[in-house]
Amino acid sequence: MDDRSAWLIRCRAGLGSVALDELRFRKIISKRSSVFTLKQRDHDLILLAARVERPPSAILRIPEQVLDCLAYGRYKISNAQIARLANKLKAEQKRFRIAVTAAGTHFVRQDFERYLERELRSHGVVFNEASKDLLWVFCIDEAYYIGLERFHASQAPGRVYRVVERPGSLPPTIAAAMAFLGIPGSQEVVLDPVCGSGTLLAEAFEYAGGGSFVGVDLDPEAIHAAQKNLAHIPQHKLVCGDGSRTDLPSHSVTLFLANLPFGKQFGDKETNAALYGSIFSEMIRLGRCEGWRAVLLSSDTQAVNAALSPLPGIKCRKSLRIKVRGEWAQIYLCVPT
């Protein structure tokens, strides 16, 4: 059992390794920091158990939450730990509501929640079922982690400008991970050939504000939404048209970002391979001669492989398995051959 000062970073399933890279990039942790990554069904948790270089803050874009981890341990929370936890919570001068998730067989969610609330009440902590202030509890196998949220993904810089949502839009934290994996620089020309409401371009802008950002989509309503969501970006251009047959000049793009059509709402297993192939061919035409890269998302692995195999100008360098809207998908990092 351990009561040292700690932070808990919660991100979407599969994004733990990318979130760690962002923590290092932002100089929040060093390469030697004590870090534990834990897997839940829908989320990855990162425990920063040692002293961090600087407190995690709203500069992070990939995590869903940053929590002040007030207590953590294994098997059973002790009376002494309950007392210390109660003192920390009373110092907040708030009323709380407990939110418990449990993975594994050691803890039963309802039993642990009832026990913890009863013990903390006996130490003077005030609870209210209508409270917006949550005491988060994550139980994973025989371990537990208890914390208070200090930052939520919606508070990341620039996300206030997202004013229009569309069904099936890519969650901003996944878009941020894709943009981060593209290693954007200050002079990028970024293209999203299936831009939707502009989420990927908005996140890329936050990493590479000096670049140019181009979005293409066949749906006029998507372009209308993107215009509103990207209004704060000086160098952006949106085109209602076919992302596989653009009017953009050859060899003009350095970074491609695309949430390829897939899944229950978008995409078609019968036609995805052909669609992907035409998009990849256009990327090869548009990519800068001195080098480019593409970060792509799809759950249709078969279609991606079928589209890539006959094309000599592009290859998949690596992929990352993540969960999107309850469905497992892959992020692909592609480069020219």
CORDA-V54431 format. One record per pair of residues at least 24 apart in sequence whose C-alpha atoms are under 10 Angstrom apart, sorted by sequence separation. I is the first residue (numbers start at 0). J is the second residue. If there is no record, write none. Layout:
i=I j=J
i=I j=J
This chain:
i=27 j=51
i=28 j=52
i=112 j=136
i=174 j=198
i=175 j=199
i=178 j=202
i=179 j=203
i=182 j=206
i=183 j=207
i=184 j=208
i=185 j=209
i=186 j=210
i=187 j=211
i=188 j=212
i=189 j=213
i=190 j=214
i=191 j=215
i=192 j=216
i=193 j=217
i=194 j=218
i=195 j=219
i=196 j=220
i=197 j=221
i=201 j=225
i=208 j=232
i=209 j=233
i=210 j=234
i=211 j=235
i=212 j=236
i=213 j=237
i=214 j=238
i=215 j=239
i=216 j=240
i=217 j=241
i=279 j=303
i=292 j=316
i=294 j=318
i=296 j=320
i=297 j=321
i=298 j=322
i=311 j=335
i=312 j=336
i=13 j=38
i=18 j=43
i=26 j=51
i=27 j=52
i=28 j=53
i=46 j=71
i=111 j=136
i=173 j=198
i=174 j=199
i=175 j=200
i=177 j=202
i=178 j=203
i=181 j=206
i=182 j=207
i=183 j=208
i=184 j=209
i=185 j=210
i=186 j=211
i=187 j=212
i=188 j=213
i=189 j=214
i=190 j=215
i=191 j=216
i=192 j=217
i=193 j=218
i=195 j=220
i=196 j=221
i=197 j=222
i=200 j=225
i=204 j=229
i=208 j=233
i=209 j=234
i=210 j=235
i=211 j=236
i=212 j=237
i=213 j=238
i=214 j=239
i=215 j=240
i=216 j=241
i=217 j=242
i=296 j=321
i=298 j=323
i=311 j=336
i=12 j=38
i=13 j=39
i=18 j=44
i=19 j=45
i=26 j=52
i=27 j=53
i=28 j=54
i=168 j=194
i=169 j=195
i=171 j=197
i=172 j=198
i=173 j=199
i=174 j=200
i=175 j=201
i=176 j=202
i=177 j=203
i=178 j=204
i=179 j=205
i=184 j=210
i=185 j=211
i=195 j=221
i=196 j=222
i=197 j=223
i=208 j=234
i=214 j=240
i=215 j=241
i=216 j=242
i=271 j=297
i=276 j=302
i=280 j=306
i=297 j=323
i=303 j=329
i=307 j=333
i=310 j=336
i=7 j=34
i=9 j=36
i=11 j=38
i=12 j=39
i=13 j=40
i=15 j=42
i=16 j=43
i=18 j=45
i=25 j=52
i=26 j=53
i=27 j=54
i=28 j=55
i=111 j=138
i=168 j=195
i=169 j=196
i=171 j=198
i=172 j=199
i=174 j=201
i=175 j=202
i=176 j=203
i=178 j=205
i=179 j=206
i=183 j=210
i=194 j=221
i=195 j=222
i=196 j=223
i=197 j=224
i=198 j=225
i=201 j=228
i=204 j=231
i=205 j=232
i=215 j=242
i=216 j=243
i=255 j=282
i=272 j=299
i=275 j=302
i=276 j=303
i=279 j=306
i=280 j=307
i=283 j=310
i=296 j=323
i=6 j=34
i=7 j=35
i=8 j=36
i=9 j=37
i=11 j=39
i=12 j=40
i=13 j=41
i=14 j=42
i=15 j=43
i=25 j=53
i=26 j=54
i=27 j=55
i=108 j=136
i=167 j=195
i=168 j=196
i=169 j=197
i=170 j=198
i=171 j=199
i=174 j=202
i=175 j=203
i=178 j=206
i=179 j=207
i=193 j=221
i=194 j=222
i=195 j=223
i=196 j=224
i=197 j=225
i=200 j=228
i=201 j=229
i=204 j=232
i=214 j=242
i=215 j=243
i=254 j=282
i=271 j=299
i=272 j=300
i=274 j=302
i=275 j=303
i=276 j=304
i=278 j=306
i=279 j=307
i=283 j=311
i=284 j=312
i=298 j=326
i=299 j=327
i=300 j=328
i=303 j=331
i=7 j=36
i=11 j=40
i=12 j=41
i=13 j=42
i=14 j=43
i=15 j=44
i=16 j=45
i=22 j=51
i=23 j=52
i=26 j=55
i=27 j=56
i=95 j=124
i=96 j=125
i=97 j=126
i=108 j=137
i=167 j=196
i=168 j=197
i=169 j=198
i=170 j=199
i=173 j=202
i=174 j=203
i=175 j=204
i=178 j=207
i=193 j=222
i=195 j=224
i=196 j=225
i=197 j=226
i=200 j=229
i=201 j=230
i=204 j=233
i=253 j=282
i=272 j=301
i=273 j=302
i=274 j=303
i=275 j=304
i=276 j=305
i=277 j=306
i=283 j=312
i=298 j=327
i=299 j=328
i=300 j=329
i=9 j=39
i=11 j=41
i=12 j=42
i=13 j=43
i=14 j=44
i=15 j=45
i=25 j=55
i=75 j=105
i=89 j=119
i=94 j=124
i=95 j=125
i=96 j=126
i=97 j=127
i=108 j=138
i=165 j=195
i=166 j=196
i=168 j=198
i=169 j=199
i=171 j=201
i=172 j=202
i=175 j=205
i=195 j=225
i=196 j=226
i=197 j=227
i=198 j=228
i=201 j=231
i=204 j=234
i=215 j=245
i=252 j=282
i=255 j=285
i=271 j=301
i=272 j=302
i=273 j=303
i=275 j=305
i=276 j=306
i=280 j=310
i=282 j=312
i=283 j=313
i=297 j=327
i=298 j=328
i=299 j=329
i=10 j=41
i=11 j=42
i=12 j=43
i=22 j=53
i=25 j=56
i=74 j=105
i=75 j=106
i=88 j=119
i=93 j=124
i=94 j=125
i=95 j=126
i=96 j=127
i=97 j=128
i=107 j=138
i=164 j=195
i=165 j=196
i=171 j=202
i=175 j=206
i=194 j=225
i=196 j=227
i=197 j=228
i=198 j=229
i=201 j=232
i=204 j=235
i=243 j=274
i=252 j=283
i=254 j=285
i=255 j=286
i=266 j=297
i=268 j=299
i=271 j=302
i=272 j=303
i=275 j=306
i=276 j=307
i=279 j=310
i=280 j=311
i=282 j=313
i=297 j=328
i=298 j=329
i=300 j=331
i=10 j=42
i=11 j=43
i=12 j=44
i=27 j=59
i=73 j=105
i=74 j=106
i=92 j=124
i=93 j=125
i=94 j=126
i=95 j=127
i=96 j=128
i=106 j=138
i=164 j=196
i=196 j=228
i=197 j=229
i=200 j=232
i=242 j=274
i=243 j=275
i=249 j=281
i=250 j=282
i=252 j=284
i=253 j=285
i=254 j=286
i=267 j=299
i=270 j=302
i=271 j=303
i=272 j=304
i=273 j=305
i=274 j=306
i=275 j=307
i=276 j=308
i=280 j=312
i=296 j=328
i=297 j=329
i=298 j=330
i=9 j=42
i=10 j=43
i=11 j=44
i=22 j=55
i=25 j=58
i=85 j=118
i=86 j=119
i=89 j=122
i=91 j=124
i=92 j=125
i=93 j=126
i=94 j=127
i=95 j=128
i=96 j=129
i=97 j=130
i=105 j=138
i=106 j=139
i=163 j=196
i=164 j=197
i=196 j=229
i=243 j=276
i=244 j=277
i=245 j=278
i=249 j=282
i=250 j=283
i=251 j=284
i=252 j=285
i=253 j=286
i=254 j=287
i=266 j=299
i=268 j=301
i=269 j=302
i=272 j=305
i=273 j=306
i=276 j=309
i=279 j=312
i=280 j=313
i=296 j=329
i=297 j=330
i=9 j=43
i=10 j=44
i=25 j=59
i=81 j=115
i=85 j=119
i=89 j=123
i=90 j=124
i=93 j=127
i=94 j=128
i=95 j=129
i=96 j=130
i=98 j=132
i=99 j=133
i=104 j=138
i=105 j=139
i=106 j=140
i=162 j=196
i=163 j=197
i=164 j=198
i=201 j=235
i=213 j=247
i=243 j=277
i=244 j=278
i=247 j=281
i=249 j=283
i=250 j=284
i=251 j=285
i=252 j=286
i=253 j=287
i=268 j=302
i=271 j=305
i=272 j=306
i=276 j=310
i=279 j=313
i=295 j=329
i=296 j=330
i=297 j=331
i=8 j=43
i=9 j=44
i=10 j=45
i=24 j=59
i=76 j=111
i=84 j=119
i=85 j=120
i=88 j=123
i=89 j=124
i=94 j=129
i=95 j=130
i=96 j=131
i=97 j=132
i=98 j=133
i=99 j=134
i=100 j=135
i=101 j=136
i=102 j=137
i=103 j=138
i=104 j=139
i=105 j=140
i=106 j=141
i=161 j=196
i=200 j=235
i=242 j=277
i=243 j=278
i=249 j=284
i=250 j=285
i=251 j=286
i=252 j=287
i=253 j=288
i=261 j=296
i=262 j=297
i=267 j=302
i=271 j=306
i=272 j=307
i=295 j=330
i=296 j=331
i=8 j=44
i=9 j=45
i=22 j=58
i=75 j=111
i=82 j=118
i=85 j=121
i=86 j=122
i=88 j=124
i=89 j=125
i=94 j=130
i=95 j=131
i=96 j=132
i=97 j=133
i=98 j=134
i=99 j=135
i=100 j=136
i=101 j=137
i=102 j=138
i=103 j=139
i=104 j=140
i=105 j=141
i=106 j=142
i=161 j=197
i=242 j=278
i=243 j=279
i=244 j=280
i=245 j=281
i=248 j=284
i=249 j=285
i=250 j=286
i=251 j=287
i=252 j=288
i=253 j=289
i=254 j=290
i=255 j=291
i=256 j=292
i=257 j=293
i=258 j=294
i=259 j=295
i=260 j=296
i=261 j=297
i=262 j=298
i=294 j=330
i=295 j=331
i=296 j=332
i=7 j=44
i=8 j=45
i=9 j=46
i=21 j=58
i=22 j=59
i=81 j=118
i=82 j=119
i=85 j=122
i=86 j=123
i=87 j=124
i=88 j=125
i=93 j=130
i=94 j=131
i=95 j=132
i=96 j=133
i=97 j=134
i=98 j=135
i=99 j=136
i=100 j=137
i=101 j=138
i=102 j=139
i=103 j=140
i=104 j=141
i=105 j=142
i=106 j=143
i=161 j=198
i=241 j=278
i=242 j=279
i=243 j=280
i=244 j=281
i=245 j=282
i=247 j=284
i=248 j=285
i=249 j=286
i=250 j=287
i=251 j=288
i=253 j=290
i=254 j=291
i=255 j=292
i=256 j=293
i=257 j=294
i=258 j=295
i=259 j=296
i=260 j=297
i=261 j=298
i=262 j=299
i=294 j=331
i=295 j=332
i=7 j=45
i=8 j=46
i=21 j=59
i=22 j=60
i=81 j=119
i=84 j=122
i=85 j=123
i=86 j=124
i=93 j=131
i=94 j=132
i=95 j=133
i=96 j=134
i=97 j=135
i=98 j=136
i=99 j=137
i=100 j=138
i=101 j=139
i=102 j=140
i=103 j=141
i=243 j=281
i=244 j=282
i=247 j=285
i=248 j=286
i=249 j=287
i=250 j=288
i=252 j=290
i=253 j=291
i=254 j=292
i=255 j=293
i=256 j=294
i=257 j=295
i=258 j=296
i=259 j=297
i=260 j=298
i=261 j=299
i=293 j=331
i=294 j=332
i=295 j=333
i=6 j=45
i=7 j=46
i=8 j=47
i=21 j=60
i=22 j=61
i=76 j=115
i=82 j=121
i=83 j=122
i=85 j=124
i=93 j=132
i=94 j=133
i=95 j=134
i=96 j=135
i=97 j=136
i=98 j=137
i=99 j=138
i=100 j=139
i=101 j=140
i=102 j=141
i=103 j=142
i=213 j=252
i=242 j=281
i=243 j=282
i=246 j=285
i=249 j=288
i=250 j=289
i=252 j=291
i=253 j=292
i=254 j=293
i=255 j=294
i=256 j=295
i=257 j=296
i=258 j=297
i=259 j=298
i=260 j=299
i=293 j=332
i=294 j=333
i=6 j=46
i=7 j=47
i=21 j=61
i=22 j=62
i=78 j=118
i=82 j=122
i=84 j=124
i=85 j=125
i=94 j=134
i=95 j=135
i=101 j=141
i=102 j=142
i=158 j=198
i=161 j=201
i=197 j=237
i=212 j=252
i=242 j=282
i=245 j=285
i=250 j=290
i=251 j=291
i=252 j=292
i=253 j=293
i=254 j=294
i=255 j=295
i=256 j=296
i=257 j=297
i=259 j=299
i=292 j=332
i=293 j=333
i=294 j=334
i=5 j=46
i=6 j=47
i=7 j=48
i=18 j=59
i=20 j=61
i=21 j=62
i=81 j=122
i=82 j=123
i=101 j=142
i=160 j=201
i=211 j=252
i=250 j=291
i=261 j=302
i=292 j=333
i=293 j=334
i=5 j=47
i=6 j=48
i=18 j=60
i=19 j=61
i=101 j=143
i=212 j=254
i=213 j=255
i=214 j=256
i=291 j=333
i=292 j=334
i=293 j=335
i=4 j=47
i=5 j=48
i=6 j=49
i=18 j=61
i=19 j=62
i=100 j=143
i=158 j=201
i=194 j=237
i=214 j=257
i=291 j=334
i=292 j=335
i=4 j=48
i=5 j=49
i=6 j=50
i=17 j=61
i=18 j=62
i=99 j=143
i=157 j=201
i=158 j=202
i=194 j=238
i=259 j=303
i=290 j=334
i=291 j=335
i=3 j=48
i=4 j=49
i=5 j=50
i=6 j=51
i=17 j=62
i=99 j=144
i=157 j=202
i=190 j=235
i=192 j=237
i=194 j=239
i=290 j=335
i=2 j=48
i=3 j=49
i=4 j=50
i=5 j=51
i=15 j=61
i=88 j=134
i=99 j=145
i=156 j=202
i=188 j=234
i=189 j=235
i=190 j=236
i=191 j=237
i=192 j=238
i=193 j=239
i=289 j=335
i=290 j=336
i=1 j=48
i=3 j=50
i=4 j=51
i=8 j=55
i=14 j=61
i=15 j=62
i=98 j=145
i=157 j=204
i=158 j=205
i=188 j=235
i=190 j=237
i=193 j=240
i=288 j=335
i=6 j=54
i=7 j=55
i=14 j=62
i=97 j=145
i=157 j=205
i=192 j=240
i=193 j=241
i=194 j=242
i=286 j=334
i=287 j=335
i=5 j=54
i=6 j=55
i=156 j=205
i=192 j=241
i=193 j=242
i=286 j=335
i=11 j=61
i=155 j=205
i=192 j=242
i=193 j=243
i=10 j=61
i=11 j=62
i=191 j=242
i=192 j=243
i=203 j=254
i=283 j=334
i=9 j=61
i=10 j=62
i=11 j=63
i=95 j=147
i=190 j=242
i=192 j=244
i=283 j=335
i=8 j=61
i=9 j=62
i=10 j=63
i=11 j=64
i=192 j=245
i=203 j=256
i=282 j=335
i=283 j=336
i=8 j=62
i=9 j=63
i=10 j=64
i=279 j=333
i=8 j=63
i=9 j=64
i=10 j=65
i=165 j=220
i=200 j=255
i=8 j=64
i=9 j=65
i=165 j=221
i=199 j=255
i=200 j=256
i=7 j=64
i=8 j=65
i=9 j=66
i=164 j=221
i=199 j=256
i=200 j=257
i=7 j=65
i=8 j=66
i=88 j=146
i=163 j=221
i=199 j=257
i=6 j=65
i=7 j=66
i=8 j=67
i=88 j=147
i=165 j=224
i=199 j=258
i=6 j=66
i=7 j=67
i=8 j=68
i=163 j=223
i=164 j=224
i=165 j=225
i=198 j=258
i=5 j=66
i=6 j=67
i=7 j=68
i=39 j=100
i=40 j=101
i=84 j=145
i=163 j=224
i=164 j=225
i=190 j=251
i=262 j=323
i=5 j=67
i=6 j=68
i=7 j=69
i=39 j=101
i=40 j=102
i=84 j=146
i=162 j=224
i=163 j=225
i=189 j=251
i=190 j=252
i=194 j=256
i=195 j=257
i=262 j=324
i=4 j=67
i=5 j=68
i=6 j=69
i=39 j=102
i=161 j=224
i=162 j=225
i=163 j=226
i=188 j=251
i=189 j=252
i=190 j=253
i=191 j=254
i=192 j=255
i=193 j=256
i=194 j=257
i=195 j=258
i=263 j=326
i=4 j=68
i=5 j=69
i=6 j=70
i=38 j=102
i=39 j=103
i=74 j=138
i=161 j=225
i=163 j=227
i=164 j=228
i=187 j=251
i=188 j=252
i=189 j=253
i=190 j=254
i=191 j=255
i=192 j=256
i=193 j=257
i=194 j=258
i=262 j=326
i=3 j=68
i=4 j=69
i=5 j=70
i=69 j=134
i=71 j=136
i=73 j=138
i=162 j=227
i=163 j=228
i=187 j=252
i=188 j=253
i=189 j=254
i=190 j=255
i=191 j=256
i=192 j=257
i=193 j=258
i=194 j=259
i=262 j=327
i=2 j=68
i=3 j=69
i=4 j=70
i=5 j=71
i=69 j=135
i=70 j=136
i=71 j=137
i=72 j=138
i=73 j=139
i=74 j=140
i=75 j=141
i=76 j=142
i=161 j=227
i=162 j=228
i=187 j=253
i=188 j=254
i=189 j=255
i=190 j=256
i=191 j=257
i=192 j=258
i=193 j=259
i=262 j=328
i=2 j=69
i=3 j=70
i=4 j=71
i=68 j=135
i=71 j=138
i=73 j=140
i=74 j=141
i=75 j=142
i=76 j=143
i=160 j=227
i=161 j=228
i=162 j=229
i=186 j=253
i=187 j=254
i=188 j=255
i=189 j=256
i=190 j=257
i=191 j=258
i=192 j=259
i=193 j=260
i=261 j=328
i=1 j=69
i=2 j=70
i=3 j=71
i=66 j=134
i=67 j=135
i=68 j=136
i=73 j=141
i=74 j=142
i=75 j=143
i=160 j=228
i=161 j=229
i=187 j=255
i=191 j=259
i=1 j=70
i=2 j=71
i=66 j=135
i=72 j=141
i=73 j=142
i=74 j=143
i=159 j=228
i=160 j=229
i=161 j=230
i=184 j=253
i=0 j=70
i=1 j=71
i=2 j=72
i=72 j=142
i=73 j=143
i=158 j=228
i=160 j=230
i=161 j=231
i=183 j=253
i=184 j=254
i=0 j=71
i=1 j=72
i=71 j=142
i=72 j=143
i=73 j=144
i=160 j=231
i=183 j=254
i=0 j=72
i=1 j=73
i=71 j=143
i=72 j=144
i=157 j=229
i=160 j=232
i=181 j=253
i=182 j=254
i=258 j=330
i=0 j=73
i=70 j=143
i=71 j=144
i=72 j=145
i=181 j=254
i=257 j=330
i=0 j=74
i=70 j=144
i=71 j=145
i=157 j=231
i=181 j=255
i=257 j=331
i=0 j=75
i=69 j=144
i=70 j=145
i=71 j=146
i=157 j=232
i=181 j=256
i=0 j=76
i=68 j=144
i=69 j=145
i=70 j=146
i=178 j=254
i=256 j=332
i=0 j=77
i=68 j=145
i=69 j=146
i=178 j=255
i=255 j=332
i=2 j=80
i=67 j=145
i=68 j=146
i=69 j=147
i=178 j=256
i=255 j=333
i=1 j=80
i=66 j=145
i=67 j=146
i=68 j=147
i=177 j=256
i=178 j=257
i=0 j=80
i=66 j=146
i=67 j=147
i=68 j=148
i=177 j=257
i=254 j=334
i=2 j=83
i=65 j=146
i=66 j=147
i=67 j=148
i=68 j=149
i=177 j=258
i=2 j=84
i=65 j=147
i=66 j=148
i=67 j=149
i=174 j=256
i=64 j=147
i=65 j=148
i=66 j=149
i=67 j=150
i=174 j=257
i=64 j=148
i=65 j=149
i=66 j=150
i=174 j=258
i=64 j=149
i=65 j=150
i=66 j=151
i=193 j=278
i=64 j=150
i=65 j=151
i=192 j=278
i=63 j=150
i=64 j=151
i=65 j=152
i=62 j=150
i=63 j=151
i=64 j=152
i=62 j=151
i=63 j=152
i=64 j=153
i=169 j=258
i=192 j=281
i=62 j=152
i=63 j=153
i=64 j=154
i=168 j=258
i=192 j=282
i=59 j=150
i=60 j=151
i=61 j=152
i=63 j=154
i=57 j=149
i=58 j=150
i=59 j=151
i=60 j=152
i=63 j=155
i=190 j=282
i=44 j=137
i=56 j=149
i=57 j=150
i=59 j=152
i=60 j=153
i=62 j=155
i=55 j=149
i=56 j=150
i=57 j=151
i=58 j=152
i=60 j=154
i=61 j=155
i=44 j=139
i=55 j=150
i=56 j=151
i=57 j=152
i=59 j=154
i=60 j=155
i=167 j=262
i=190 j=285
i=57 j=153
i=58 j=154
i=59 j=155
i=60 j=156
i=167 j=263
i=190 j=286
i=57 j=154
i=58 j=155
i=59 j=156
i=60 j=157
i=167 j=264
i=39 j=137
i=46 j=144
i=56 j=154
i=57 j=155
i=58 j=156
i=60 j=158
i=166 j=264
i=167 j=265
i=188 j=286
i=39 j=138
i=56 j=155
i=57 j=156
i=188 j=287
i=39 j=139
i=44 j=144
i=38 j=139
i=39 j=140
i=37 j=139
i=191 j=293
i=188 j=291
i=190 j=293
i=191 j=294
i=187 j=291
i=189 j=293
i=191 j=295
i=63 j=171
i=62 j=171
i=63 j=172
i=183 j=292
i=61 j=171
i=62 j=172
i=63 j=173
i=181 j=291
i=182 j=292
i=60 j=171
i=61 j=172
i=62 j=173
i=181 j=292
i=60 j=172
i=61 j=173
i=180 j=292
i=181 j=293
i=182 j=294
i=59 j=172
i=60 j=173
i=61 j=174
i=62 j=175
i=180 j=293
i=181 j=294
i=60 j=174
i=61 j=175
i=62 j=176
i=180 j=294
i=181 j=295
i=60 j=175
i=61 j=176
i=178 j=293
i=179 j=294
i=59 j=175
i=60 j=176
i=61 j=177
i=177 j=293
i=178 j=294
i=61 j=178
i=177 j=294
i=178 j=295
i=61 j=179
i=176 j=294
i=177 j=295
i=60 j=179
i=177 j=296
i=174 j=296
i=173 j=296
i=169 j=296
i=7 j=144
i=6 j=144
i=7 j=145
i=7 j=146
i=6 j=146
i=7 j=147
i=8 j=148
i=5 j=146
i=6 j=147
i=7 j=148
i=61 j=202
i=0 j=142
i=6 j=148
i=8 j=150
i=9 j=151
i=10 j=152
i=60 j=202
i=0 j=143
i=6 j=149
i=60 j=205
i=60 j=206
i=58 j=205
i=173 j=321
i=173 j=322
i=173 j=323
i=180 j=330
i=180 j=331
i=181 j=332
i=180 j=332
i=181 j=333
i=170 j=323
i=177 j=330
i=18 j=172
i=169 j=323
i=170 j=324
i=176 j=330
i=177 j=331
i=21 j=176
i=169 j=324
i=177 j=332
i=20 j=176
i=167 j=323
i=168 j=324
i=18 j=175
i=167 j=324
i=173 j=330
i=14 j=172
i=17 j=175
i=18 j=176
i=21 j=179
i=11 j=170
i=14 j=173
i=17 j=176
i=20 j=179
i=21 j=180
i=13 j=173
i=17 j=177
i=20 j=180
i=11 j=172
i=18 j=179
i=10 j=172
i=11 j=173
i=14 j=176
i=17 j=179
i=10 j=173
i=14 j=177
i=17 j=180
i=42 j=321
i=41 j=321
i=42 j=322
i=41 j=322
i=40 j=322
i=41 j=323
i=41 j=324
i=41 j=325
i=40 j=325
i=41 j=326
i=17 j=319
i=16 j=319
i=14 j=319
i=13 j=319
i=14 j=320
i=15 j=321
i=13 j=320
i=14 j=321
i=12 j=320
i=13 j=321
i=14 j=322
i=12 j=321
i=13 j=322
i=11 j=321
i=12 j=322
i=13 j=323
i=11 j=322
i=12 j=323
i=11 j=323
i=12 j=325
i=13 j=327
i=12 j=327
i=13 j=328
i=13 j=329
i=13 j=330
